[in-house]
Amino acid sequence: MTGFLDNVLNGLALGAVYALVALGFVVMFKASGVLNFAHGSLLLFGGYLIAVLHDDLGFAGALALAVLATAALAGALDRFLLQRGGLDEQSAHIQTIVTIGIDILLFTDLARRIGGDLLPLGDPWGDAVTELGPVTVADSRLAAIVVSTVVIGTVFALFRFTSWGLSLRAAAEDLEAAALMGVRLGRVRAGGWALAGALAALAAVFLASFPAPGLERTTGQIALHAFPAAILGGLASPVGALAGSLLIGLTEALVVGYQSELHVLGEGFGDVAPYAVMLLVLLVRPTGLFGGKGAARV
């Protein structure tokens, strides 16, 4: 029973981190109709900045600068590169392909800089653990749950109670109507991309913290486990991204925790389990768990 509770708590923590990444996918898609395949590299960029700056600026200073820099990079990529192809839905399909090229360029440069090293991020939790009754959990996991909850709640408040959030929701429903009503589509979507970049940089902290050995060049690829979470929940649904992330996190943690019992499925099944769950759900709900009739772009 203790092992099951350990796996569930680890799964919730992992799902909370995936939710930060998946919410970034959803925000970018709602803002621009573009599925950003370079999101993992943006996360790696933010983590790399924290790793190289924390000795000089301290963890808090490095984190703040990395979040701002990653947000600025994501916003600039959209504003000055992708938007040149147009703001309509047809252009969004081409821009999605362009993000593959952006990902290759960013990842190649970052992989060259990181090499085979494991970079510590200087987070304040280290390898400390806390005992919650019969369950022992890493402090970094608890911090991931708390921080992700606060940040995701703040993002949902931005969607609901700010003029930018209203503009974003209007643009997601109908680009032409939103433009006619005075919504500045270019600024709205660049802001969405910047927000997604900030969330990715924050997620990098917890993906590279204990029990992970540190930041490595494959960290961005691990973050792409949040991609099936966004698809599973419904790519235009922030609530779906949260639900899908928790489901994917729990699935991955339970599969890894009970790997010995699931050996017939192969030793690497934990890596493909999120995609297997996504496919099973999409067979029943092609638009995702929270996708509606209007979510035809999923």
VOVOBA-479127 format. One record per residue: x, y, z of N, C-alpha, C, O in turn; residue in three letters. Coordinates in steps of 0.02 Angstrom, whole numbers, padded with zeros to 5 digits, always signed. Each point is the difference from the previous one (the first is absolute). Layout:
<atoms>
XYZXYZXYZXYZALA ...
</atoms>
This chain:
<atoms>
+00041-00060+00000-00041+00060+00000+00043+00063+00000-00015+00049-00034MET +00070-00053+00074+00045+00058+00002+00030+00015-00068+00005+00058-00020THR +00014-00112-00016+00028+00010-00067-00051+00031-00047+00019+00042-00042GLY -00082-00061+00048-00052+00030-00042-00008+00074+00014-00005+00040-00046PHE +00005-00021+00111-00007+00070+00019+00060+00041-00025-00008+00057-00022LEU +00068-00087+00027+00060+00033-00027-00009+00015-00074+00014+00055-00024ASP -00037-00105-00012-00008+00008-00073-00053+00052-00017+00009+00039-00046ASN -00064-00039+00085-00053+00048-00013+00024+00071+00013-00014+00045-00040VAL +00050-00035+00095+00024+00067+00016+00051+00024-00051-00001+00057-00021LEU +00046-00102+00001+00049+00017-00052-00036+00015-00066+00020+00045-00037ASN -00073-00084+00022-00037+00012-00061-00035+00067+00000-00003+00034-00051GLY -00025-00014+00109-00032+00065+00004+00051+00056-00008-00014+00051-00033LEU +00073-00059+00063+00052+00051-00008+00023+00004-00072+00008+00055-00027ALA +00002-00112-00005+00020+00000-00070-00054+00029-00044+00014+00038-00047LEU -00076-00055+00062-00056+00028-00038-00005+00075+00008-00018+00035-00048GLY +00034-00009+00107-00003+00072+00011+00052+00036-00042-00013+00054-00026ALA +00072-00085+00019+00052+00030-00042-00020-00005-00074+00008+00048-00038VAL -00033-00106+00018-00023-00007-00068-00055+00051-00016-00005+00023-00057TYR -00035-00007+00107-00054+00048-00011+00027+00069-00020-00030+00035-00040ALA +00087-00016+00069+00030+00064-00019+00019-00001-00074-00010+00050-00036LEU +00038-00106+00013+00021-00006-00070-00061-00005-00045-00004+00033-00052VAL -00044-00076+00071-00060-00010-00041-00041+00064-00005-00029+00014-00053ALA +00027+00023+00107-00037+00064-00002+00033+00048-00049-00034+00039-00033LEU +00101-00044+00028+00034+00041-00051-00020-00019-00070-00012+00044-00042GLY +00007-00109+00028-00024-00023-00065-00069+00029-00015-00013+00024-00055PHE -00031-00028+00105-00069+00022-00010-00004+00076-00011-00035+00023-00044VAL +00073+00015+00084-00001+00073-00007+00024+00020-00070-00031+00043-00032VAL +00085-00073+00009+00026+00016-00066-00049-00019-00054-00009+00037-00049MET -00024-00094+00057-00047-00022-00051-00062+00045-00001-00025+00017-00054PHE +00001+00002+00113-00059+00044+00002+00017+00069-00028-00041+00031-00033LYS +00103-00009+00045+00019+00068-00022+00014+00003-00075-00012+00051-00032ALA +00039-00106+00004+00024+00004-00069-00022-00057-00045+00007+00005-00061SER -00035-00059+00089-00016-00058-00040+00060-00040-00020-00004-00045-00042GLY +00062+00060+00072+00063-00033-00016+00016-00051+00054-00002+00016+00060VAL +00020-00076-00080+00024-00051+00047+00076+00005+00000+00033-00017-00049LEU -00005+00041+00104+00071+00017+00003+00042-00061+00018+00002-00021+00057ASN +00032-00007-00107+00044-00057+00012+00067+00021+00029+00042-00042+00016PHE -00030+00107-00009+00062+00024+00031-00008+00013+00074+00046+00028+00032ALA -00103-00047-00004-00013+00017+00071+00050-00035+00046+00021+00029+00050HIS -00003-00091-00066+00049-00035+00041+00067+00035+00001+00034+00001+00051GLY -00014+00027-00108+00064+00036-00004-00003+00066+00038+00050+00021+00028SER -00108+00010-00027-00008+00061+00040+00008-00017+00074+00032+00037+00038LEU -00060-00093-00017+00008-00023+00069+00074-00012+00015+00025+00019+00053LEU +00010-00052-00099+00071-00014+00010+00040+00065+00003+00048+00005+00039LEU -00067+00044-00078+00033+00066+00001-00008+00033+00068+00049+00025+00028PHE -00110-00026-00001-00010+00029+00066+00039-00036+00054+00031+00032+00043GLY -00031-00098-00045+00038-00038+00049+00075+00012-00005+00034+00005+00051GLY -00010+00002-00112+00072+00012-00010+00020+00068+00029+00053+00005+00031TYR -00095+00045-00040+00016+00066+00028+00004-00003+00076+00045+00030+00030LEU -00091-00066+00001+00002-00006+00073+00064-00035+00022+00031+00020+00049ILE -00012-00072-00086+00059-00039+00018+00064+00041-00003+00044-00007+00042ALA -00039+00051-00092+00063+00037-00008+00000+00066+00039+00053+00030+00010VAL -00110-00008+00014-00004+00064+00034-00008-00004+00076+00010+00049+00035LEU -00029-00109-00009-00018-00002+00071+00059+00012+00046-00009+00024+00056HIS +00070-00039-00078+00059+00013+00042+00010+00074+00010+00021+00022+00054ASP -00034+00018-00105+00011+00072+00003-00060+00038+00028+00008+00049+00037ASP -00068-00070-00055-00060+00037+00018-00040-00031+00057-00047+00030+00026LEU +00066-00091-00006-00042-00036+00047-00057-00033-00038-00015+00018-00057GLY -00017-00066+00090-00052-00038-00034-00059+00046-00019-00023-00003-00057PHE +00000+00044+00102-00058+00043-00013+00014+00048-00057-00042+00009-00045ALA +00101+00022+00046+00017+00047-00053+00007-00034-00068-00023+00026-00050GLY +00055-00085+00050+00008-00037-00063-00067-00023-00026-00012+00003-00061ALA -00032-00025+00105-00067-00022-00021-00039+00058-00030-00032-00008-00052LEU +00033+00066+00085-00036+00058-00025+00025+00021-00069-00039+00013-00046ALA +00105-00010+00038+00029+00020-00064-00015-00052-00054-00015+00018-00057LEU +00018-00082+00075-00013-00053-00049-00073+00002-00023-00015-00010-00059ALA -00031+00021+00106-00071+00004-00018-00012+00058-00048-00035-00007-00049VAL +00064+00065+00065-00009+00059-00043+00033-00010-00068-00029+00018-00052LEU +00089-00047+00051+00036-00010-00063-00036-00051-00044-00005+00010-00061ALA -00020-00063+00091-00035-00051-00040-00066+00027-00026-00020-00014-00057THR -00015+00053+00099-00061+00033-00023+00014+00047-00058-00036+00001-00050ALA +00091+00038+00056+00018+00047-00053+00018-00037-00065-00020+00021-00054ALA +00057-00077+00061+00019-00038-00060-00061-00029-00034-00006+00004-00061LEU -00040-00034+00100-00060-00029-00030-00043+00053-00033-00024-00010-00056ALA +00015+00066+00090-00039+00055-00030+00032+00028-00062-00035+00015-00049GLY +00102-00009+00049+00035+00027-00058-00004-00049-00059-00007+00022-00057ALA +00013-00086+00070-00005-00050-00054-00068+00007-00036-00004-00003-00061LEU -00048+00012+00100-00066+00007-00031-00007+00067-00034-00021+00004-00058ASP +00038+00049+00093-00012+00068-00025+00040+00015-00064-00027+00029-00047ARG +00091-00048+00047+00044+00022-00054+00016-00055-00051+00033+00014-00050PHE -00056-00075+00063+00014-00054-00048-00065-00031-00025-00014+00001-00060LEU -00025-00029+00105-00059-00037-00021-00055+00046-00026-00032-00016-00050LEU +00021+00073+00081-00054+00044-00021+00011+00029-00070-00048+00024-00031GLN +00109-00026+00008+00013+00025-00068-00035-00044-00052-00010+00021-00057ARG -00008-00082+00076-00035-00044-00046-00075+00011-00001-00035-00031-00040GLY +00010+00076+00083-00071+00015+00001-00032-00021+00066+00030-00037+00039GLY -00090+00062-00026-00035-00014+00062-00061-00044-00009-00036-00013+00048LEU +00024-00011-00109-00059-00040-00013+00014-00074+00016+00057-00019+00011ASP -00110-00021-00010+00006-00070+00018+00041-00040-00051+00036-00046+00019GLU -00041+00063-00082+00038-00035-00051+00075+00009+00011+00040-00046-00007GLN -00020+00108+00024+00070+00013+00014+00025-00037+00061+00058-00018+00005SER -00103+00006+00043+00019-00034+00062+00026-00070-00014+00045-00024+00035ALA -00071-00009-00086+00023-00068-00016+00074+00003-00023+00040-00043+00018HIS -00024+00092-00059+00069+00008-00023+00045+00019+00058+00056-00025+00004ILE -00080+00069+00040+00040+00022+00057+00015-00058+00047+00053-00002+00031GLN -00100-00045-00025+00012-00059+00041+00060-00039-00026+00042-00023+00039THR -00037+00017-00105+00058-00035-00030+00064+00040+00012+00053-00029+00011ILE -00058+00095-00014+00059+00042+00012+00028-00011+00070+00060+00003+00010VAL -00105-00016+00039+00025-00010+00068+00044-00062+00006+00042-00005+00045THR -00050-00043-00091+00045-00058+00000+00071+00022-00016+00048-00023+00032ILE -00041+00068-00081+00066+00026-00016+00029+00041+00057+00060-00004+00014GLY -00102+00044+00019+00023+00039+00058+00025-00046+00055+00051+00013+00031ILE -00088-00068-00020+00020-00048+00051+00068-00030-00016+00042-00008+00045ASP -00030-00010-00107+00064-00030-00020+00057+00049+00014+00052-00020+00026ILE -00062+00083-00043+00053+00050+00010+00014+00011+00074+00058+00000+00021LEU -00112+00010+00018+00009+00013+00072+00032-00060+00034+00047+00007+00039LEU -00074-00066-00053+00025-00060+00035+00072-00015-00019+00040-00019+00043PHE -00022+00028-00106+00069-00013-00021+00049+00045+00037+00052-00024+00022THR -00068+00088-00016+00045+00046+00034+00004-00016+00075+00054-00001+00029ASP -00112-00012+00002-00001-00014+00072+00034-00067+00015+00036-00006+00050LEU -00047-00044-00092+00033-00065+00010+00075+00007-00005+00037-00034+00035ALA -00014+00077-00081+00073+00011-00006+00027+00032+00063+00055-00017+00022ARG -00091+00063+00007+00023+00035+00060-00001-00046+00061+00046+00002+00041ARG -00098-00043-00036-00006-00044+00059+00045-00061-00007+00030-00022+00049ILE -00026-00005-00109+00041-00059-00012-00027-00060+00040-00060-00012+00002GLY +00105-00024+00029-00020-00057+00040-00004+00016+00074-00004-00046+00041GLY +00005+00109-00023+00000+00020+00070-00069-00005+00031-00051+00001-00035ASP +00050-00006+00101-00061+00007+00040+00007+00065+00039+00043+00006+00043LEU -00086+00042-00059+00007+00067+00029-00048+00009+00059-00061-00007-00009LEU +00086+00022+00069-00044+00015+00056-00030+00069-00008+00031+00045-00028PRO -00093-00036+00052-00034+00064-00006+00004+00041+00064-00024+00057+00002LEU +00054-00086+00050+00008+00037+00063-00064+00011+00037-00006+00048+00038GLY -00043-00092-00048-00065+00009+00033+00008-00009+00075+00044-00038+00022ASP -00086+00071+00018+00009-00002+00073-00021-00065+00033+00012-00010+00059PRO -00044-00036-00096-00025-00061+00030+00054-00055+00004-00002-00041+00045TRP +00048+00041-00092+00051-00050-00001-00029-00070+00000-00049-00014-00035GLY +00079-00030+00076-00025-00069+00004-00039-00012+00065-00007-00057+00022ASP -00019+00111+00008-00038-00007+00062-00066-00036-00012-00031+00006-00054ALA +00010-00044+00104-00063-00037-00004-00042+00015+00062+00026+00021+00052VAL -00091-00033-00058-00047+00010+00055-00041-00063+00009-00021-00031-00049THR +00010+00013+00111-00041-00059+00015-00071+00021+00014-00013+00038+00047GLU -00033-00062-00087-00071+00012+00010-00033-00066+00020-00025-00037-00042LEU +00026+00024+00108-00024-00065+00023+00045-00055-00026+00061+00002+00011GLY -00089-00051-00044+00040-00055-00026+00036+00016-00066+00039-00040-00026PRO -00053+00099-00002+00026+00018-00065+00058+00048+00006-00004+00049+00037VAL +00058-00062-00072+00057+00045-00003+00002+00032-00069+00001-00035-00051THR -00001+00101+00049-00003+00036-00064+00054+00053-00002+00014+00033+00051VAL +00016-00024-00109+00051+00052-00008-00032+00069+00006-00055+00012-00024ALA +00091+00034+00057-00025+00068+00008-00011+00033-00068-00045+00042-00006ASP +00085-00061-00043-00009+00029-00067-00068-00018-00029-00029+00039-00037SER +00005-00100+00053-00066-00022-00025-00055+00041+00033-00047+00021-00033ARG +00053-00010+00099-00049+00041+00035+00000+00072-00027-00052+00030-00009LEU +00112-00004-00003+00006+00068-00027-00032+00004-00069-00031+00050-00018ALA +00040-00103-00022-00030-00001-00067-00076+00004+00004-00031+00037-00039ALA +00001-00074+00086-00073+00002+00006-00024+00069+00022-00047+00027-00028ILE +00081+00002+00079-00022+00065+00026+00009+00055-00051-00046+00038-00013VAL +00106-00034-00016+00015+00053-00048-00044-00006-00062-00027+00050-00024VAL +00019-00111-00002-00042-00009-00059-00072+00019+00013-00033+00030-00043SER +00008-00047+00102-00069+00018+00017-00009+00075+00001-00049+00026-00027THR +00096+00010+00058-00005+00073+00003+00005+00031-00069-00040+00043-00018VAL +00089-00066-00021+00011+00029-00067-00059-00014-00046-00022+00044-00036VAL -00002-00106+00036-00056-00019-00043-00062+00039+00019-00038+00022-00043ILE +00026-00015+00109-00056+00041+00023+00005+00072-00024-00050+00030-00019GLY +00111-00003+00019+00011+00068-00024-00014+00006-00074-00030+00049-00023THR +00052-00098-00016-00012+00000-00072-00075-00004-00015-00024+00035-00044VAL -00011-00077+00080-00072-00004-00009-00034+00066+00017-00048+00020-00034PHE +00073+00014+00085-00028+00066+00017+00014+00050-00056-00043+00042-00015ALA +00102-00046-00016+00015+00044-00057-00049-00012-00058-00025+00047-00031LEU +00011-00111+00018-00049-00016-00053-00068+00030+00015-00034+00026-00044PHE +00014-00029+00107-00069+00016+00018-00012+00073+00014-00054+00026-00015ARG +00103+00009+00045-00014+00065+00028+00039+00058-00032-00008+00056+00023PHE +00049-00068-00073+00038+00054-00031-00023+00012-00071-00028-00044-00033THR +00042+00105+00008-00018+00016-00069+00040-00042-00049-00026-00017-00053SER +00089+00001+00071+00039-00043-00044-00031-00069-00005-00004-00029-00054TRP -00018+00002+00111-00032-00065-00001-00064+00000-00042-00014-00047-00037GLY -00025+00101+00042-00060+00007-00040+00018+00003-00074-00033-00032-00042LEU +00084+00070+00025+00022+00005-00069+00024-00067-00026-00013-00018-00058SER +00049-00019+00100+00025-00066-00020-00058-00047-00014+00000-00037-00050LEU -00050+00037+00093-00057-00044-00010-00040+00020-00062-00026-00043-00035ARG +00021+00108+00024-00036+00023-00060+00037-00021-00064-00031-00022-00048ALA +00097+00030+00048+00040-00019-00058-00004-00075-00013+00000-00022-00057ALA -00003-00018+00111-00004-00072-00007-00067-00021-00031-00004-00050-00035ALA -00049+00089+00049-00066-00017-00027-00006+00020-00074-00025-00039-00040GLU +00047+00100+00024-00008+00025-00068+00049+00057-00012-00008+00055+00026ASP +00059-00069-00066+00053+00050-00013-00028+00063-00033+00016+00055+00022LEU -00056-00063-00073-00025+00057-00037-00045+00044+00043+00005+00061-00001GLU -00050-00094+00038-00045+00038+00043+00039+00037+00054-00016+00058+00016ALA +00067-00091+00012+00040+00033+00051+00037+00060-00028+00004+00052+00033ALA +00023-00058-00093+00035+00056-00032-00048+00058-00012+00019+00057+00010ALA -00079-00072-00033-00049+00052-00013-00022+00036+00064-00019+00058-00001LEU +00024-00093+00058-00018+00030+00064+00059+00037+00032-00005+00024+00056MET +00059-00019-00092+00057+00040+00024+00054-00038+00036+00045+00030+00029GLY -00049-00097-00028+00051-00040+00033+00064+00002-00042-00001-00015-00060VAL +00056+00032+00090+00065+00002-00034+00028-00071+00000+00034-00021+00048ARG -00048-00015-00101+00016-00071-00002+00075-00014+00009+00019-00047+00034LEU +00023+00089-00066+00072-00011+00005+00025+00004+00071+00040-00042+00021GLY -00063+00092+00016+00022+00008+00069-00028-00055+00045+00034-00025+00045ARG -00096+00006-00058-00032-00052+00042+00037-00066-00008+00014-00033+00050VAL +00001+00013-00111+00032-00064-00009+00073+00001+00022+00025-00050+00025ARG +00010+00106-00034+00068+00005+00025+00001-00004+00076+00045-00030+00030ALA -00096+00061+00002-00005-00005+00073-00013-00072+00022+00026-00022+00051GLY -00067-00014-00090-00012-00071+00016+00063-00041-00005+00013-00043+00043GLY +00026+00055-00094+00063-00037-00008+00049+00018+00056+00035-00044+00025TRP -00033+00107-00005+00044+00020+00054-00020-00034+00065+00043-00023+00038ALA -00108+00020-00024-00024-00034+00060+00019-00073-00001+00022-00028+00051LEU -00030-00005-00108+00018-00070-00006+00075-00010+00011+00020-00049+00032ALA +00021+00094-00057+00072-00005+00011+00018+00006+00073+00044-00036+00025GLY -00078+00082+00011+00013+00008+00072-00019-00063+00038+00037-00021+00045ALA -00093-00010-00063-00021-00062+00033+00050-00056-00013+00014-00041+00044LEU +00013+00038-00105+00049-00051-00017+00064+00007+00042+00027-00050+00024ALA -00003+00111-00016+00060+00011+00040-00010-00021+00072+00044-00028+00032ALA -00104+00042-00005-00015-00020+00068-00003-00076+00006+00024-00029+00049LEU -00054-00004-00098-00005-00073+00001+00069-00032-00002+00009-00054+00029ALA +00039+00086-00061+00068-00028-00005+00030-00011+00069+00038-00048+00010ALA -00054+00092+00037+00028-00006+00068-00018-00068+00030+00042-00034+00028VAL -00106+00015-00034-00023-00061+00034+00017-00063-00040+00007-00054+00029PHE +00001+00061-00095+00020-00059-00039+00073-00017+00011+00021-00057-00010LEU +00019+00107+00031+00071-00012+00011+00018-00007+00074+00058-00014+00017ALA -00107+00023+00028+00013-00005+00072-00001-00073+00022-00024-00044-00035SER +00051+00033+00095-00001-00066+00031-00071-00028+00000-00047+00036+00017PHE +00038-00100-00035+00050-00053-00009+00034-00002-00068+00040-00045-00012PRO -00056+00091-00034+00038+00004-00063+00071+00021+00016+00011+00038+00047ALA +00039-00061-00085+00070+00015+00015+00020+00071-00017+00053+00023+00023PRO -00093+00012-00061+00017+00068-00021-00025+00013-00071-00032-00043-00030GLY +00048+00102+00004-00020+00017-00068+00047-00034-00049+00061+00005+00006LEU -00089-00039-00055+00039-00029-00054-00034+00016-00065-00056+00027-00002GLU +00089-00044-00053-00027+00022-00064-00064-00036-00020-00035+00021-00045ARG +00019-00076+00080-00062-00035-00014-00059+00025+00042-00055-00025-00008THR +00067+00073+00052-00053+00025+00044-00058+00028-00041-00058-00010+00018THR +00073+00045-00071-00053+00028-00042-00043-00054-00032-00060+00009-00010GLY +00091-00066-00006-00038-00055-00030-00046-00033+00052-00055-00021-00017GLN +00078+00018+00079-00042-00027+00054-00062+00044+00008-00054-00024+00013ILE +00064+00090-00021-00056+00046+00008-00054-00012-00052-00058+00018+00011ALA +00076-00047-00067-00049-00012-00053-00050-00055+00019-00046-00014-00038LEU +00056-00018+00097-00052-00045+00025-00064+00040+00015-00054-00028+00005HIS +00062+00094+00003-00058+00042+00011-00040+00011-00065-00057+00021+00002ALA +00088-00037-00059-00036+00008-00063-00062-00045-00004-00053+00025-00017PHE +00059-00091+00032-00061-00040+00000-00050+00022+00053-00060-00010-00009PRO +00083+00041+00063-00046+00026+00050-00043+00056-00029-00060+00002+00013ALA +00091+00042-00051-00038+00055-00031-00049-00027-00052-00057+00023-00004ALA +00079-00071-00037-00043-00030-00050-00057-00038+00033-00058+00004-00021ILE +00075-00042+00072-00049-00041+00035-00056+00042+00031-00058-00019-00004LEU +00077+00075+00033-00050+00042+00032-00041+00041-00048-00054+00024+00017GLY +00080-00015-00077-00033+00044-00048+00044+00061-00010+00007+00040+00046GLY +00023-00033-00104+00054+00048-00011-00021+00073+00011+00043+00043+00011LEU -00108-00029-00014-00023+00068+00010-00028+00010+00070-00031+00052+00013ALA +00041-00100+00032-00030+00003+00067+00052+00003+00054+00036-00049+00011SER -00030+00106+00025+00047+00003+00057-00018-00050+00055+00044-00030+00030PRO -00109+00022-00017-00022-00048+00050+00020-00071-00022+00021-00041+00041VAL -00029+00028-00105+00019-00065-00027+00074-00013+00007+00021-00056+00013GLY +00020+00108-00022+00073-00007+00008+00017-00020+00071+00044-00042+00010ALA -00078+00071+00038+00012-00017+00070-00020-00072+00015+00038-00038+00029LEU -00098+00020-00050-00025-00068+00012+00043-00052-00036+00018-00052+00028ALA -00001+00067-00091+00041-00046-00039+00070-00008+00030+00027-00055+00000GLY +00001+00108+00026+00067-00003+00031+00000-00043+00062+00045-00040+00010SER -00096+00048+00032-00004-00041+00060-00008-00074-00018+00031-00043+00031LEU -00072+00029-00082-00009-00069-00021+00064-00029-00028+00018-00057+00016LEU +00018+00095-00056+00063-00024-00029+00053-00009+00054+00036-00049+00000ILE -00032+00097+00047+00048-00006+00054-00012-00061+00043+00047-00036+00017GLY -00110+00023+00001-00017-00059+00040+00016-00064-00039+00027-00048+00028LEU -00045+00048-00092+00014-00060-00041+00074-00015-00003+00021-00057+00010THR +00019+00108-00022+00072-00010-00007+00031-00024+00067+00041-00045+00000GLU -00062+00076+00055+00027-00019+00065-00020-00071+00019+00041-00038+00026ALA -00103+00019-00039-00023-00067+00018+00033-00053-00044+00018-00054+00025LEU -00010+00069-00089+00032-00048-00045+00073-00011+00021+00024-00057+00001VAL +00011+00111+00015+00070-00006+00022+00003-00036+00068+00044-00041+00011VAL -00091+00058+00034+00001-00030+00066-00015-00075+00000+00025-00037+00042GLY -00065+00016-00090-00018-00072-00005+00030-00032-00062-00029-00044-00031TYR +00089+00068+00013+00033-00025-00061+00012-00075+00003-00006-00035-00050GLN +00023+00010+00109+00015-00072+00006-00062-00042-00015+00005-00054-00030SER -00064+00078+00050-00062-00036-00014-00022+00007-00072-00038-00041-00026GLU +00063+00094-00007-00019+00013-00070+00056-00016-00049+00002+00026-00055LEU +00044-00070+00076+00059-00014-00041-00019-00029-00068+00039+00005-00048HIS -00098-00036+00043-00020-00030-00064-00011+00054-00053+00000-00014-00060VAL -00011+00076+00082-00010+00055-00047+00065+00032-00023+00000+00044-00043LEU +00056-00066+00073+00065+00027-00019+00026+00048+00052-00038+00033+00035GLY +00105-00029-00029+00031+00042+00051-00011+00075-00013-00001+00039+00047GLU -00006-00021-00109-00009+00071-00016-00072+00022-00007-00014+00053-00028GLY -00033-00093+00053-00070+00017-00009-00019+00065+00035-00046+00035-00023PHE +00082-00018+00077-00015+00063+00034+00008+00061-00045-00034+00050+00009GLY +00080-00055-00058+00012+00056-00045-00057+00009-00050-00014+00056-00022ASP -00019-00111+00004-00053+00005-00051-00069-00002+00031-00050+00010-00035VAL +00046-00023+00101-00065-00004+00033-00043+00063-00009-00060-00006-00013ALA +00089+00067+00018-00041+00060-00011-00033+00001-00069-00057+00021-00007PRO +00094-00043-00044-00027+00001-00068-00052-00056-00009-00048+00008-00038TYR +00058-00064+00073-00049-00054-00003-00066+00022+00030-00054-00014-00027ALA +00058+00050+00084-00061+00026+00032-00034+00051-00046-00061+00000-00007VAL +00101+00043-00024-00028+00050-00046-00039-00034-00056-00056+00021-00016MET +00086-00072-00014-00033-00034-00056-00065-00034+00022-00050+00002-00036LEU +00052-00033+00095-00060-00034+00024-00057+00050+00012-00058-00014-00016LEU +00074+00071+00045-00052+00050+00013-00026+00030-00065-00060+00010-00007VAL +00105+00003-00040-00022+00030-00063-00043-00047-00042-00039+00022-00042LEU +00047-00088+00054-00044-00047-00035-00072+00008+00022-00047-00010-00039LEU +00038+00030+00102-00068+00010+00027-00022+00073-00007-00057+00014-00017VAL +00104+00032+00030-00015+00072-00004+00050+00032-00048+00052+00025+00022ARG -00066-00023-00087+00048+00026-00049+00020+00072+00012+00054+00021-00022PRO -00096+00018+00055+00017+00070+00013+00032+00010+00068+00012+00057+00020THR +00002-00111+00015+00029+00005+00067-00052-00001+00054-00060+00005-00014GLY +00082-00011+00076-00046-00005+00056-00045+00060+00007-00059-00007+00016LEU +00085+00067-00029-00038+00061+00009-00009+00037-00066-00020+00058+00000PHE +00035-00090-00055-00009+00031-00066-00074+00001-00018-00036-00049+00010GLY +00014+00105-00038-00070+00006-00021-00006-00005-00075+00049-00015-00035GLY -00109+00028+00011-00012-00005-00071+00040+00052-00039+00016-00010-00059LYS +00000+00065+00092+00037+00053-00035+00074-00013-00003+00036+00038-00033GLY -00012-00090+00066+00072-00012+00003+00023-00042-00059+00031-00052+00009ALA -00047+00075-00068+00014-00039-00061+00074-00002-00016+00022-00042-00039ALA +00019+00088+00069+00071+00002-00015+00040-00051+00039+00060-00007-00012ARG -00091-00029+00057+00037-00049+00040+00028-00055-00044+00033-00046+00025VAL 
</atoms>
